[in-house]
Amino acid sequence: MSTISQQIRTAVRVFDAVSAVQRWQAGALGAATAVSAMIIIALGGYLAAALGGGFGGLLAMLFTLTGALVFFYGVFAVGIYLMREVQTGAVPTVREAVLAALATGHRQILFFLLIFVGILALVLVLALLLFICKIPVLGPVLFLIVHPVATLIFGVVFFALTFVVYPLTAPAFWAGNTIAQAVAKLWAIARQNLLQVMIYELVLYFVLGIVVFCSFMIFFSGFGLTTGMAASILRQAAETGADYNSAAGFGSAPGGPGMLGMLLAGASGLKPAYSGVMGFTGGLLGALALVLPTLVAIKGIAITYFDAAADVDASEIEARLNKAGGEMKQKLDAAASHPQAPVAQAEQVAADPVATSAASCPSCHAPVGAADGFCGECGHKLR
């Protein structure tokens, strides 16, 4: 573990995240993923509106889920692409990154499901304790303990989620770790290098602020000038009364112009066709303006994780997790391999009640032998 001054000096490595803007392959992959996801979700919404009813709603949910998965795996592939560069100094092909994402992306989904289940369990335990605190006399005394302890526990949990789990979980899986390895690494980082992670993240926020400012400065300055000139020049076309909507196909629909087209038309005096084009290109350019900050953020957290995990020993924690998982698996396998044992025992009891009961006559309770067919005292039939 390095000193605070060393951690501050090494944090300048986060500025290397800016080099991610040169990786146009990663940017193209991320942009294509985002566009594909939006098209899938929009198509689901269109089909839901056209079909209507419960089936339409179900179809919209399926398309939305599909679009979300496409976006997730695309971003995961971009993360693998940039993480390989941080790890080795060389970048993989886009195909390799996509295949690796499809093979390992489910680990992050399962991990966050486990996190959700864990937080839900904590909330349920707290709710149960608070209900117990409603008991007269004893309740306030118990609440005196429950309230501060629960406050500290949830505070630590949310602190860890904010600074370790949420930002570093994805790079842990981008690096190729299994779920047990990722949990062990994150736990070790939280115990040993938490301050280093926080310093790196603060530097990354500063770098991102600069990148976002420059990116949107370019976008908004150019968009503002172009839009202003378009509103001044193309307004004449609107005043001629010529209908460009049907020719261009933008901003109009069977029910009238789109919402964005109406807003821009009202503000600039343009026909909905022009305002529709303006809204579409503005949204597209705005999305592209987010690509560069996203690449910088992904490489920045990859650098943060790589440096924080470089000098931590998580082998002991990983061994404990693997041991606990192995023991649980053995118990489940044992339960699954002997499901008929209780039934067989019950059948044996039903078939031979004397052998499994006390060695006495059920009528007079006199001692009898296991091979006796009748009681020697009262003559009761034993079999």
N, C-alpha and C positions, 0 to 999 in steps of 0.2 A: 504494500500500500504506500503510495507516494504522499509527500507532504502537501499542504494546501497550496504553497507557492509553486510547487512543481505542477500540480493539477491546473492551476491558473495559466502557467506558461504553456502546458501541452494543449490547453483548450483552444489555442489559436488554430489547431488542426481543423477545427470545425469550418474555418473559412475555406478549406478545400472543397466543401460542399458546393460552392459556387461553380466549380468546374463541371458539375452535372449538366449545366445548360448547354455544354458542347456535345452531350450525348444525344444527338438527334434521333437515333434509333429508339432510345428509351422514351423520348418525348413523343415520337410518332406512335409507339405502342400504347402509351397512356392515352393519347388523344383518340386513337382509333377505338380503344376500349370504351372510353367515355361516350363517344358518338354511338357506338354499337348498342351500349346499354340504354341510351336515351331513345334510340329508334325502337328497340324491343319494348320498352315501357310505353312509348307513345302508341305503338301498334296495338298493344294490349288494351290501352284506353280507348282507341278507335273501335276495336272489335267489341269491347264491352258496351260502348254506346250504341253500336249498330245492332247487337243482339239483344241487349237489355236483360232484365230479370236476374235471377240467381245465377244462371249459367254464365251470363256476361260478367257478373261480379267475380265469379270463380276464375274465369279466364283472365280477367285483369290481374287478379292476385298471382296467378301462375306466371304471367308475363313479367310482372313486377319482380317476382322472386328470381326469374331467369335473368332479367336485366341486372339485378343486384349481384348475382353470382358472377356474371360476365365481368362486371366492373371490379368485383373483389379479386378475381383471379388475374385480371389484367394488371391491376395495381400491384398484386403480389409478384407477378412476373417482372415488373419494373423494379421492385425492391430487390429481387434476386439478382437482376442484371447489375444494379449499382453496388450491391453488397459484394459480389464477386470482384468488382473493381477495387473495393476497399480492402478485401482480404488478400488478393493476389496481385493487384496492379494491372490486371488484364481483364477485359470484358468478354463475356460469352456471346454467342450469337443469340439473336432474338428467339430463334426456334428452341435453343437449349433452355433459355429462361422460361419460356412458356411451358415446355414439357416438365421442367422442374416444379413450376408452380402448380400444374395440374396434379403432380404426384404428391406434393407435400402441403398444399394450401389447406387441406381439410384439418391439418393439425391445429392451425390457428383457430379455426371455427370451433373445434372440439374444446380447445383450451378456454375460449371465451364462454362456451356453454358451462364448463366447470366453474369458471369465475362467477357466472350468473347464479348457478345452483348454490355455491358457497355463500354468496351475499344473501340470497333468498333464505337460506337456512339460518343465517345470523339474524335476519329480520324476524323470522318466525319465533326464534328463541327469545328475542327481546319482547315481542308481542306477548308471548306466554308469561314471561316474568312480569310484565306490566299488568296483565290480568290478575296474576297472583298478588300483586301489590294492592289490589282493590280490597283485600281481606281487611276487615276492621282491626284496629290496634296493631297487628303484626305488619300490615301493609306499608304504612309510612316508614317503619324501621327498615324493612326490606328495600323500599324505594331509596332510602338514604345510601344504600350500597349499590343498587342497580343503576341509578342515574349516572353517577360519576364514572363507574366502570364501563358502562355501555358507551358513554360519551368518548372516553379515551380509546376504546376498541374501535369504534366506527371512525374516529378521527384518524387513527393510525392506518386503518384499511383504506380510507379515501385518499390519504396522503400517499400511500404506496401505489395505489391505482393511478394517481395523477402523475407522479414523477418516475415510476419504474414500470408498472405493468402496462399501462396504455401506450407509452412511447416506445418501450423496448421489447414488447412481446413480438411484434412483427419482425424486427431485425433478428431476433433469436431464432425464428423459424426460417427467415431468409438465409441464415447461415447454415441451415441443414440440420438443426437439432431436432431430436424427438421431443415429445411432450415432457417426459421425465427430465431430459437434459435441459430443456428450456426452463422448467420450473426450478431446477437446481441452480442454473446459472443466474436467473433473476433473483432468487433468494440470496445467493452469495453476493451478488452485486449490491442488493439492498443492505446487506450487513457490512460489507467492506468498502464499497466505493460509492455510496449514496451521494456524498458531497461532490465527488467528481462528476457524477451524472447531472446533478443540478447545475453545476458551473457550465458544463457543456451545453445544457439545454438553454441556459440564459444567453450564452453566446450565439446559439443557433437562432433564438428568437430575434436577436439583434440583426443577424445576417438576413433572416427572412424579411424583417421589416424593410431593409434596404432594397432587397430584390423585388418585393411587392410594390414598393414605392416607384421604383424605376419602371417595372412592367406596366403598372396601371397609369403612370405618367405618360408613357408612350401611347397607351391605348386611348386614354381620355382626351389627351391634347389633340391627337390626330382625329379622333371621332368627333370631338366638339367642332373643330374647324370644318371638317368635311360635311358634317350634318348642317352646320350653319349656312354654308354656301349652297348646299342642296336645297335647303328650305327657301333660300332667296331666289334661286334660279328656277327650280322645278315648280315653284308656286304658280308661275305663269301658265305652265301646262295644265295645272289644276283649274285655273280660271277660264281656260278655253272650253271647258265642259267635255273634253274628249275623255272617253272611258277607257282607261288603260288596264282596268282590273281583269277583264276577261282575257286580254292579250298576255299580260304578265303572269296571271294566275296567283298573285300574292295578295294577302290581306283580305280576301273575300271568301265567302262560304255561302252555302244555301241560306243560312240565316242572317247573312250580312257580314261586314268586315270583322276581322279578328279584334280582340280586345286591345292588343298592343298597337295594331294599325289604327284603331279609332283614337287612341290616346295621342299617338304621334301625329295623326292627321289633324286632330283638334289643336295641337300645339304649334304645328308648322304650317297648316293650311294645305298640306299635300293631299293628293288623292290616296286612298287606302293602298293602292298598288305600290306606290313609292314608299309610303310609310311602312308597309309590310316588308319590303325588301330591306329597308333601313333597320327594322326591328330584328330581322333574321340575321343580317350580317353583323349587327351590333352584338347580338347574343353569341354568335360564332366567334367573333374577335375577343369578346369578354372571356369566353371559355378558354381560348388559346392563351390569353394573358395569364390564366391560372396555371398553365402547364409548367412554365419555368419555375415559379415558386414551389410547385409540387415536387419537381425533380430535386430542387435544392433541399427541401424538407426531408425527402426520402433518403438522400445521401447523407444528410446531416445526422439523422438518427442512426443510420448504419455506422457512421464513424463513432458516434457516442457509444453505441453498444460494443463495437469492436474494441475500443480502447478500455472501456469499463470491464469487459470480460477477459481482457488479455492476462491480467495478473491475479485472477481469483481462482481458488481451488474448490470446485464444486463436486469433486468425486465422492466425498463422503456423503453429501446430501443426496446425490444421485443414487448411490448404493442403497441408502435407506429407502428411498422411493421405490427402487426396483425390488427390494426385499419385501416391502409392504405390498406392492402389486403382485409379486409372485405368491405370497401367502394367501392373498385374497383369491387369486386365480385357482390355487390348489383347493381351497374350500369350495369354490363354485364347481370345480370339476368333480370333487368328491360327492357333492350333493347331487350333481347331474348323473353320476355313474351308479349311484345306489338309490334310485327313487322308489324301488319296490321293497326295500328292507322293512319298513314299518308294516306294509301290507302282508308280507310273508310271515312276519312275526304274529300278526293278528290271526292269519289263517292257521298257524300252528297251534295257537291257543284254542281256537274254535274246534280244531280236529282232535286235540288231546287235552281236554280240560284238566284231567287228573294229574298229568305230568307237569303242568305249569301251575297247579294250585298246591296247597298244603297237603301232605301225605296223611289225610284223614277222611273218614266217611262224611259226605255232605249231609247225611241224615242224622246219624248218632254221634258223629265226630270221633269215632274210634279209630285208632291207627290202622292203616291198610298199606299193602305193598303196591309198588308200581305195576306189577303184573297181575294183581288180583282183579277178577271180574265181578265178584260180589263181596260185600262187607261180611266178615266173619262173625260179627256181633248181631246185626239186625237183618242181614240178608239183602240189603239194598244193592241194586244193580249199579255197578260203577261204570260200565261201558255200554 
